[in-house]
């Protein structure tokens, strides 16, 4: 460990604001780079799956059965 | 040669790429995050301070990896451009679209962290030095490719224009590499040399190499993620994709 206390590591003998700002900025940019395509992919997958469910629902239910909730009594 | 063809053929197949990246990303993504954390914590807290620059030099552990991979990424972009122009493989266009944003982001990180490092070290946020100016040009090349893809209605025309721009832009790459030797200025020359002794101590070299490796992995991971996102939107009506998604709840 190059520093003896948390405050010393934060201050880095005056260079702390520069060093920590550089690392935080980098972390933020990298996080956006990873999260953005994952979110895009998830939204696309959900859209495709919703479309597939809609298609299979219209394929299996015929117009006659639809809305036919007659009681079995 | 036939082996190379089979590799190109595989990577040119969207279903194969979709399955391949799904398997690999499960491991690569967490490993990359761990390596990035390890290299950065090592560089920030455990590496000794520099005897001339003090602690400001710790920015090197992200500045150099970002710059190195931003340059390497440009080779990847130009190679994808070449494949797209010569063989008209659609996956090469997808790769170009995927590489440009991360290339731009890494170039931005290199410029921004360099600027932050410059203030306490040179006394200036920015100087119009050859290395910095040619890196700024690299950023504009990446942004130019991104903009060109959006500028054309026709996908094939857009890919062609992007491929040509990326290939023309490779002229800038040796200029960036050599700028610190050709024009002696504030920016320090390379510390790591493949031939001869490096001008950096092992206690600083190891975390630096670790983060360079981690940034390379991150580049690969983000390109895969971007390409998957592109495929999911381009092939939303394709049966191979619907089959794969139909099985999942």
Interface residues (C-beta under 8 A of the other chain):
Chain A: X1 X2 X3 X9 X12 X13 X14 X15 X16 X18 X19 X21 X22 X23 X25 X26 X29 X30 X32 X33 X34 X37 X38 X40 X41 X44 X45 X47 X48 X49 X51 X52
Chain B: X29 X36 X40 X44 X45 X46 X47 X48 X49 X54 X55 X56 X58 X59 X62 X63 X66 X101 X102 X105 X108 X109 X112 X113 X116 X117 X119 X120 X218 X221 X222 X225 X226 X228 X229 X232 X233 X236 X241 X242 X245 X246 X248
